[in-house]
Amino acid sequence: MITYDVANAGPDPLYEFLYKNIKNDIAQGILKPGEKLPSKRQFAKNLGVSVATVENAYGQLAAEGYIYSLPKSGFFVADFKSRACAKRPAVAEGPPPLTEGAGPFLADFSSNQTETELFPFTIWSKVIREVLNDSRVQLMTNSPCGGTVLLRENIVRYLKAFRNMDVQPAQVVVGAGTEYLYGLLIQLLGKGPVYAVENPGYQKLEKIYGSYGVACRWISMDGAGIRIDDLKRQGADIVHVTPSHQYPMGIVMPISRRYELLGWASEMEGRYIIEDDYDSELRLSGQPIPPLQSIDMSDKVIYMNTFTKTLCSTVRISYMVLPQKLLPLFYGKLSFYSCTVSNFEQYTLARFIEEGKFESHINRLRNYYRKKRDILLAELEASRLGKLVSLSGEEAGLHFLMEVHTGLPEALIVGRAKEKGIRLLPLSGYYYGEERKRENVYVMNYSSIDVDKAKEVMERLYDCCVE
């Protein structure tokens, strides 16, 4: 077994001393590519240091590409030299140019960008001024790891009033975007469980789980949502679902499947459901769908939501609601983290909710998007394209599915549309593995579409879909 004399660490932290020595041995070829490193616990015992010291050293080495991990197998030396010594191109390629976004499109159905005029700039700036005048001490005081108490209390009141959820402020954890919160959950629940996502589904999730080195499975769906038999067959422990408006299929999970899913979670200790309620506020027809969390009697649902959809796509404020049973573990294990949302934003949002301005803003958004959707669908139905397509999932959220009934290949239609200034997003791109893909079905995000140009857009799309 490799060993180092930690007495020679000097002023360096022990993990840094260990990291430097292993890195040096790899660089000099003392540790060979593919060679397995000692387990963290075994190595720590041999050196007389804590497991955390070895874990931090391995983590830094993995981050820099000197070692890699395999689930349930351990850490191994990476073969980085063969890649590093590859022939340098004659002209070095620089980094990609910095841009503010994609080029101009007549209609970009892949974008969830918020229209500028929808953000309540006047009200928001007024609230900011009030906060700056009234909360100077609080603004300069570090917030708890889960976020300021005032914001969490207002989120709790909002969830009770509009989602019928009975939760406590301590259960709420605020973070800068759901991606950050997923990372916290992986650290909280561990890398041992098998995580699962919907197929088709939001592919960034698998990338996030993969970046943390956890096992991720794609679970097939039927007309009611995620299939429980496939969830069991693939040995999943934690599943991420979007039951109120599945993305991208637009399915609303019926109550029977919801209870099946809750039953699956309650069968074994360590099983949890991550409920992503990402656009529940924007259900445009009928009453809001009750969240899974509100009918969960086994304390198995981790509820997650974001203000990105309701305020604007550049506001990176999200939150999750942890089950009571996970609170001791969370605060015991992760309370050293600082909240990643600034106090200025937290106190502004808290007052925005507290004074009823958020509710008014949501009502305005619903009315606006309902009118926008209706105009868009009316133009589609009246156009020649209307006779070629069928729609689904248009009752909730800011996207619907459009299936084109044509003999043309999907790639040809997408290419033609791009040439005509229209970006289409095929549903087939959301599938993983051998799952049977639906061809010529498109995910139509309409939040940034200019409905004044809808007639022209439909005519151009029609030309793309016919021989």
C-alpha positions as CSV (number, residue, x, y, z in Angstrom):
1,M,0.0,0.0,0.0
2,I,1.2,3.5,-0.8
3,T,2.0,5.6,2.3
4,Y,3.3,9.0,3.2
5,D,4.7,10.5,6.4
6,V,2.2,13.1,7.4
7,A,4.7,14.4,10.0
8,N,6.3,16.2,7.0
9,A,3.1,18.0,6.1
10,G,4.5,21.3,7.5
11,P,2.0,24.2,7.4
12,D,-0.1,22.6,4.7
13,P,-3.5,21.2,5.6
14,L,-3.2,17.4,5.7
15,Y,-5.5,16.8,2.8
16,E,-3.4,19.2,0.6
17,F,-0.2,17.4,1.7
18,L,-1.7,14.1,0.7
19,Y,-3.1,15.5,-2.6
20,K,0.3,16.9,-3.6
21,N,2.1,13.6,-2.9
22,I,-0.3,11.4,-4.8
23,K,-0.4,13.9,-7.7
24,N,3.4,13.9,-7.8
25,D,3.6,10.1,-7.8
26,I,1.1,9.9,-10.6
27,A,3.0,12.5,-12.6
28,Q,6.3,10.6,-12.1
29,G,4.7,7.3,-13.1
30,I,5.2,5.7,-9.6
31,L,1.4,5.2,-9.6
32,K,0.4,3.6,-13.0
33,P,-2.7,4.3,-15.1
34,G,-5.5,2.0,-14.0
35,E,-3.9,1.3,-10.6
36,K,-6.4,1.1,-7.8
37,L,-5.9,3.5,-4.9
38,P,-6.6,2.3,-1.3
39,S,-10.1,2.8,0.0
40,K,-10.7,6.0,1.9
41,R,-11.2,4.3,5.2
42,Q,-8.3,1.9,4.8
43,F,-5.9,4.7,3.6
44,A,-7.0,7.0,6.5
45,K,-6.4,4.2,9.1
46,N,-2.9,3.5,7.6
47,L,-1.9,7.2,7.6
48,G,-3.5,7.9,11.0
49,V,-5.7,10.7,9.6
50,S,-9.4,11.2,9.3
51,V,-11.5,9.7,6.5
52,A,-12.5,13.3,5.6
53,T,-8.8,14.2,4.9
54,V,-8.5,11.3,2.4
55,E,-11.9,12.1,0.9
56,N,-10.9,15.8,0.3
57,A,-7.6,14.8,-1.3
58,Y,-9.3,12.2,-3.6
59,G,-12.0,14.8,-4.4
60,Q,-9.4,17.3,-5.6
61,L,-7.5,14.8,-7.6
62,A,-10.7,13.6,-9.3
63,A,-11.7,17.1,-10.0
64,E,-8.3,17.7,-11.8
65,G,-8.6,14.5,-13.7
66,Y,-5.7,12.6,-12.0
67,I,-8.0,9.9,-10.7
68,Y,-11.5,8.7,-11.4
69,S,-14.1,6.7,-9.4
70,L,-16.2,3.7,-10.4
71,P,-19.4,3.0,-8.4
72,K,-18.8,0.4,-5.7
73,S,-15.3,-0.3,-7.0
74,G,-13.2,2.6,-5.7
75,F,-10.7,5.1,-7.1
76,F,-8.3,4.5,-9.9
77,V,-5.3,6.4,-11.5
78,A,-6.4,8.1,-14.8
79,D,-4.4,7.7,-18.0
80,F,-4.1,11.4,-18.5
81,K,-0.6,11.5,-20.1
82,S,-1.6,9.7,-23.3
83,R,-4.2,12.4,-23.8
84,A,-1.9,15.2,-22.7
85,C,0.8,14.2,-25.1
86,A,-1.4,14.1,-28.2
87,K,-0.2,16.2,-31.1
88,R,-0.9,19.9,-30.7
89,P,-2.8,21.3,-33.6
90,A,-0.9,23.7,-35.8
91,V,-3.2,26.6,-34.9
92,A,-4.4,26.6,-31.4
93,E,-8.2,26.9,-31.1
94,G,-9.3,29.7,-28.8
95,P,-12.3,29.6,-26.5
96,P,-15.7,29.9,-28.1
97,P,-16.8,33.5,-28.5
98,L,-18.9,35.0,-25.7
99,T,-22.4,35.6,-26.7
100,E,-25.6,36.8,-25.1
101,G,-27.7,34.1,-26.7
102,A,-28.6,32.4,-30.0
103,G,-28.9,34.3,-33.3
104,P,-32.2,35.9,-34.3
105,F,-35.2,33.6,-35.1
106,L,-38.7,34.5,-36.2
107,A,-39.9,32.0,-33.7
108,D,-37.8,29.9,-31.2
109,F,-39.9,27.2,-29.8
110,S,-36.9,25.8,-27.8
111,S,-36.6,29.0,-25.6
112,N,-38.1,29.5,-22.2
113,Q,-36.9,33.2,-22.1
114,T,-39.2,35.6,-20.3
115,E,-40.6,38.6,-22.2
116,T,-39.1,41.8,-20.8
117,E,-42.4,43.6,-20.3
118,L,-43.7,40.8,-18.1
119,F,-41.3,41.4,-15.2
120,P,-42.7,43.8,-12.7
121,F,-39.7,46.2,-12.8
122,T,-41.6,49.2,-11.2
123,I,-42.9,47.2,-8.3
124,W,-39.7,45.2,-7.8
125,S,-37.6,48.4,-7.7
126,K,-40.0,49.9,-5.2
127,V,-39.7,46.9,-2.9
128,I,-35.9,47.0,-3.2
129,R,-35.9,50.6,-2.0
130,E,-38.2,49.7,0.9
131,V,-35.9,46.8,1.9
132,L,-32.8,49.0,1.7
133,N,-34.4,51.5,4.0
134,D,-36.0,49.2,6.5
135,S,-33.8,46.1,6.7
136,R,-30.2,47.4,6.7
137,V,-29.1,45.3,9.7
138,Q,-30.7,42.2,8.3
139,L,-29.1,42.7,4.9
140,M,-25.7,42.7,6.5
141,T,-26.2,39.7,8.7
142,N,-25.3,36.3,7.3
143,S,-28.4,34.2,6.6
144,P,-28.8,30.6,7.9
145,C,-27.8,27.8,5.5
146,G,-31.4,27.3,4.4
147,G,-32.1,30.9,3.7
148,T,-33.4,33.9,5.7
149,V,-36.2,33.1,8.2
150,L,-38.4,35.8,6.7
151,L,-38.3,34.3,3.2
152,R,-38.9,30.8,4.4
153,E,-41.8,31.9,6.5
154,N,-43.4,33.6,3.5
155,I,-42.8,30.6,1.3
156,V,-44.5,28.4,3.9
157,R,-47.6,30.7,4.0
158,Y,-47.7,30.8,0.2
159,L,-47.6,27.0,0.0
160,K,-50.4,26.6,2.6
161,A,-52.6,29.1,0.8
162,F,-52.1,28.0,-2.8
163,R,-50.8,24.4,-2.7
164,N,-52.5,23.2,0.6
165,M,-49.1,22.1,2.0
166,D,-48.6,22.0,5.8
167,V,-44.9,22.5,6.3
168,Q,-42.5,24.4,8.7
169,P,-40.0,27.0,7.8
170,A,-37.1,24.7,8.9
171,Q,-38.1,22.3,6.1
172,V,-37.5,25.0,3.5
173,V,-34.1,25.3,1.9
174,V,-33.5,28.2,-0.5
175,G,-30.8,28.0,-3.2
176,A,-29.6,29.6,-6.4
177,G,-31.3,27.4,-8.9
178,T,-32.6,23.8,-8.8
179,E,-29.3,22.4,-10.1
180,Y,-27.6,23.6,-6.9
181,L,-30.3,22.0,-4.8
182,Y,-30.0,18.7,-6.6
183,G,-26.3,18.7,-5.7
184,L,-27.3,19.2,-2.0
185,L,-29.7,16.3,-2.2
186,I,-27.0,14.0,-3.5
187,Q,-24.7,15.0,-0.7
188,L,-27.6,14.5,1.8
189,L,-28.9,11.2,0.5
190,G,-25.6,9.8,-0.6
191,K,-24.0,8.3,-3.7
192,G,-25.0,4.8,-2.9
193,P,-28.7,4.9,-3.8
194,V,-29.8,4.5,-7.4
195,Y,-31.4,7.6,-8.7
196,A,-34.1,7.6,-11.4
197,V,-35.6,10.1,-13.9
198,E,-38.5,10.0,-16.4
199,N,-38.0,8.8,-19.9
200,P,-38.5,11.0,-21.9
201,G,-37.5,13.7,-19.5
202,Y,-35.3,16.6,-18.7
203,Q,-31.8,15.4,-19.8
204,K,-29.9,17.9,-17.7
205,L,-30.8,15.9,-14.6
206,E,-28.8,12.8,-15.7
207,K,-25.9,15.1,-16.4
208,I,-26.1,16.5,-12.9
209,Y,-26.3,13.1,-11.3
210,G,-23.5,11.9,-13.6
211,S,-21.2,14.7,-12.5
212,Y,-21.6,13.6,-8.9
213,G,-20.8,10.0,-9.9
214,V,-24.1,8.5,-8.9
215,A,-26.0,5.7,-10.6
216,C,-28.9,7.1,-12.7
217,R,-31.7,5.1,-14.4
218,W,-34.2,6.2,-17.1
219,I,-37.7,4.9,-16.3
220,S,-40.2,4.5,-19.0
221,M,-43.6,6.1,-19.0
222,D,-47.2,5.4,-20.1
223,G,-50.3,7.6,-20.4
224,A,-50.5,8.1,-16.6
225,G,-46.8,9.0,-16.1
226,I,-43.8,7.1,-14.8
227,R,-44.3,3.3,-14.7
228,I,-44.0,1.8,-11.2
229,D,-43.2,-1.7,-12.6
230,D,-40.2,-0.3,-14.4
231,L,-39.2,1.7,-11.3
232,K,-39.1,-1.6,-9.4
233,R,-37.4,-3.6,-12.2
234,Q,-34.5,-1.2,-12.4
235,G,-33.9,-1.1,-8.6
236,A,-34.4,2.6,-8.1
237,D,-34.2,4.2,-4.7
238,I,-34.9,7.8,-5.4
239,V,-37.0,9.0,-8.3
240,H,-37.4,12.5,-9.8
241,V,-40.8,13.2,-11.2
242,T,-42.9,16.1,-12.6
243,P,-46.4,14.9,-11.7
244,S,-48.4,18.2,-12.1
245,H,-47.1,18.8,-15.7
246,Q,-44.6,16.2,-16.9
247,Y,-41.8,17.7,-19.0
248,P,-41.8,17.3,-21.9
249,M,-44.9,15.1,-22.4
250,G,-47.3,17.4,-20.6
251,I,-48.9,14.5,-18.7
252,V,-50.8,15.3,-15.5
253,M,-50.3,12.2,-13.2
254,P,-53.7,10.9,-12.1
255,I,-54.5,10.3,-8.4
256,S,-54.3,6.5,-8.8
257,R,-50.7,6.6,-10.1
258,R,-49.8,9.1,-7.5
259,Y,-50.9,6.7,-4.7
260,E,-49.0,3.9,-6.5
261,L,-45.9,6.0,-6.5
262,L,-46.3,6.9,-2.8
263,G,-46.9,3.2,-2.1
264,W,-43.6,2.3,-3.8
265,A,-41.7,4.9,-1.8
266,S,-43.2,3.7,1.5
267,E,-42.3,0.0,0.9
268,M,-38.6,0.4,1.8
269,E,-36.5,2.7,4.0
270,G,-34.3,5.0,2.0
271,R,-36.7,5.5,-0.9
272,Y,-37.7,9.0,-1.7
273,I,-39.6,10.9,-4.4
274,I,-38.3,14.3,-5.6
275,E,-41.4,16.2,-6.8
276,D,-40.4,18.9,-9.2
277,D,-43.4,21.3,-9.3
278,Y,-41.6,23.7,-11.7
279,D,-44.6,25.4,-13.4
280,S,-47.6,24.5,-11.2
281,E,-48.5,28.2,-10.8
282,L,-49.0,28.5,-14.6
283,R,-51.8,25.9,-15.1
284,L,-54.0,27.8,-17.5
285,S,-57.2,25.7,-17.4
286,G,-59.1,24.5,-14.3
287,Q,-57.8,24.3,-10.7
288,P,-54.1,23.8,-9.8
289,I,-53.2,20.1,-9.4
290,P,-52.6,19.2,-5.7
291,P,-48.9,18.3,-5.2
292,L,-47.8,14.8,-4.2
293,Q,-46.4,16.3,-1.0
294,S,-49.9,17.3,0.2
295,I,-51.1,13.7,0.2
296,D,-47.9,12.1,1.4
297,M,-48.5,10.3,4.8
298,S,-45.1,8.6,4.9
299,D,-42.8,11.6,4.8
300,K,-41.2,10.4,1.6
301,V,-41.6,13.4,-0.8
302,I,-39.0,16.1,-1.3
303,Y,-40.8,19.0,-2.9
304,M,-39.0,21.3,-5.2
305,N,-40.0,24.6,-6.9
306,T,-38.5,27.7,-8.5
307,F,-39.3,31.3,-9.1
308,T,-37.5,31.2,-12.4
309,K,-40.8,30.4,-14.3
310,T,-42.9,33.0,-12.5
311,L,-40.5,35.9,-12.2
312,C,-38.0,35.5,-15.0
313,S,-35.5,33.0,-16.4
314,T,-32.6,35.0,-15.0
315,V,-33.8,35.0,-11.4
316,R,-32.0,32.1,-9.9
317,I,-34.0,31.5,-6.7
318,S,-35.4,28.0,-6.0
319,Y,-36.3,26.1,-2.9
320,M,-37.0,22.6,-1.7
321,V,-39.1,21.3,1.2
322,L,-37.5,18.4,3.0
323,P,-39.4,15.7,4.8
324,Q,-39.3,16.1,8.6
325,K,-37.3,12.9,9.0
326,L,-34.4,14.3,6.9
327,L,-34.0,17.5,8.9
328,P,-31.6,16.2,11.5
329,L,-29.4,14.7,8.8
330,F,-29.5,17.8,6.7
331,Y,-28.6,20.2,9.5
332,G,-26.1,17.8,11.0
333,K,-24.3,17.2,7.7
334,L,-24.7,20.3,5.5
335,S,-25.3,23.3,7.7
336,F,-21.8,24.5,7.1
337,Y,-22.9,25.6,3.6
338,S,-23.7,29.3,3.1
339,C,-27.0,30.1,1.4
340,T,-26.2,30.8,-2.3
341,V,-28.9,33.5,-2.7
342,S,-27.9,37.0,-1.5
343,N,-29.8,38.6,1.4
344,F,-30.8,41.5,-0.9
345,E,-32.7,39.1,-3.2
346,Q,-34.1,37.1,-0.3
347,Y,-35.6,40.0,1.6
348,T,-36.9,41.6,-1.6
349,L,-38.7,38.4,-2.6
350,A,-40.0,37.9,1.0
351,R,-41.6,41.3,1.0
352,F,-42.8,40.8,-2.6
353,I,-44.7,37.7,-1.4
354,E,-45.8,39.1,2.0
355,E,-47.5,42.2,0.5
356,G,-49.5,40.1,-2.0
357,K,-47.5,41.4,-5.0
358,F,-46.4,37.9,-6.0
359,E,-50.0,36.6,-6.1
360,S,-51.1,39.6,-8.2
361,H,-48.1,39.0,-10.5
362,I,-49.1,35.3,-10.9
363,N,-52.7,36.2,-11.8
364,R,-51.4,38.7,-14.4
365,L,-49.1,36.0,-15.9
366,R,-51.9,33.5,-16.1
367,N,-54.1,35.9,-17.9
368,Y,-51.4,37.0,-20.3
369,Y,-50.2,33.4,-21.2
370,R,-53.8,32.2,-21.5
371,K,-54.5,34.9,-24.1
372,K,-51.2,34.2,-25.8
373,R,-51.8,30.5,-26.0
374,D,-55.3,30.9,-27.3
375,I,-54.2,33.3,-30.0
376,L,-51.3,31.0,-31.0
377,L,-53.6,27.9,-31.1
378,A,-56.3,29.8,-33.0
379,E,-53.8,30.9,-35.7
380,L,-52.5,27.3,-35.9
381,E,-56.0,25.8,-36.2
382,A,-57.0,28.4,-38.9
383,S,-53.8,27.8,-41.0
384,R,-53.1,25.1,-43.5
385,L,-50.8,23.6,-40.8
386,G,-53.8,22.9,-38.6
387,K,-55.0,20.1,-40.8
388,L,-51.6,18.3,-40.6
389,V,-51.1,18.3,-36.8
390,S,-52.6,17.2,-33.5
391,L,-51.9,18.8,-30.1
392,S,-51.7,17.6,-26.5
393,G,-50.7,19.0,-23.1
394,E,-51.8,22.6,-23.8
395,E,-53.9,23.0,-20.6
396,A,-50.9,23.6,-18.3
397,G,-47.5,25.3,-18.3
398,L,-45.9,27.1,-21.2
399,H,-45.4,24.4,-23.7
400,F,-47.5,21.8,-25.6
401,L,-46.8,18.9,-27.9
402,M,-47.4,19.2,-31.7
403,E,-47.4,16.0,-33.7
404,V,-47.0,16.5,-37.4
405,H,-48.7,13.8,-39.6
406,T,-46.3,13.6,-42.6
407,G,-44.1,11.1,-44.4
408,L,-41.2,13.5,-44.2
409,P,-38.3,12.6,-41.9
410,E,-38.0,14.6,-38.7
411,A,-34.4,15.8,-39.4
412,L,-35.6,17.3,-42.8
413,I,-38.4,19.3,-41.1
414,V,-36.1,20.6,-38.4
415,G,-33.5,21.7,-41.0
416,R,-36.1,23.3,-43.2
417,A,-37.6,25.2,-40.3
418,K,-34.2,26.5,-39.3
419,E,-33.6,27.8,-42.8
420,K,-37.0,29.7,-42.5
421,G,-36.0,31.2,-39.1
422,I,-37.9,28.8,-36.9
423,R,-36.3,26.6,-34.2
424,L,-38.1,23.4,-33.5
425,L,-37.4,21.1,-30.5
426,P,-38.1,17.4,-31.3
427,L,-39.5,15.2,-28.6
428,S,-37.2,12.5,-29.7
429,G,-34.3,14.4,-28.2
430,Y,-35.7,13.8,-24.7
431,Y,-35.6,10.0,-24.9
432,Y,-32.7,7.9,-23.6
433,G,-31.5,4.4,-24.6
434,E,-33.7,1.9,-26.5
435,E,-37.0,3.5,-25.4
436,R,-39.3,3.7,-28.5
437,K,-39.2,7.3,-29.6
438,R,-42.1,9.2,-31.1
439,E,-40.9,10.8,-34.4
440,N,-42.2,14.1,-35.7
441,V,-43.5,15.3,-32.4
442,Y,-42.3,18.7,-31.3
443,V,-42.1,20.4,-27.9
444,M,-43.5,23.9,-28.5
445,N,-42.3,26.3,-25.8
446,Y,-44.3,29.5,-26.5
447,S,-43.3,31.9,-23.7
448,S,-41.1,34.0,-25.9
449,I,-43.1,33.7,-29.2
450,D,-44.3,36.9,-30.8
451,V,-48.0,36.1,-31.4
452,D,-48.3,39.0,-33.8
453,K,-46.1,36.9,-36.2
454,A,-48.0,33.7,-35.5
455,K,-49.8,33.6,-38.8
456,E,-46.5,33.9,-40.7
457,V,-44.9,31.3,-38.5
458,M,-47.7,28.7,-39.1
459,E,-47.4,29.3,-42.9
460,R,-43.7,28.8,-42.9
461,L,-44.0,25.6,-40.7
462,Y,-46.6,24.2,-43.2
463,D,-44.2,24.7,-46.0
464,C,-41.6,22.7,-44.0
465,C,-43.9,19.8,-43.4
466,V,-45.2,19.0,-47.0
467,E,-43.5,17.5,-50.0
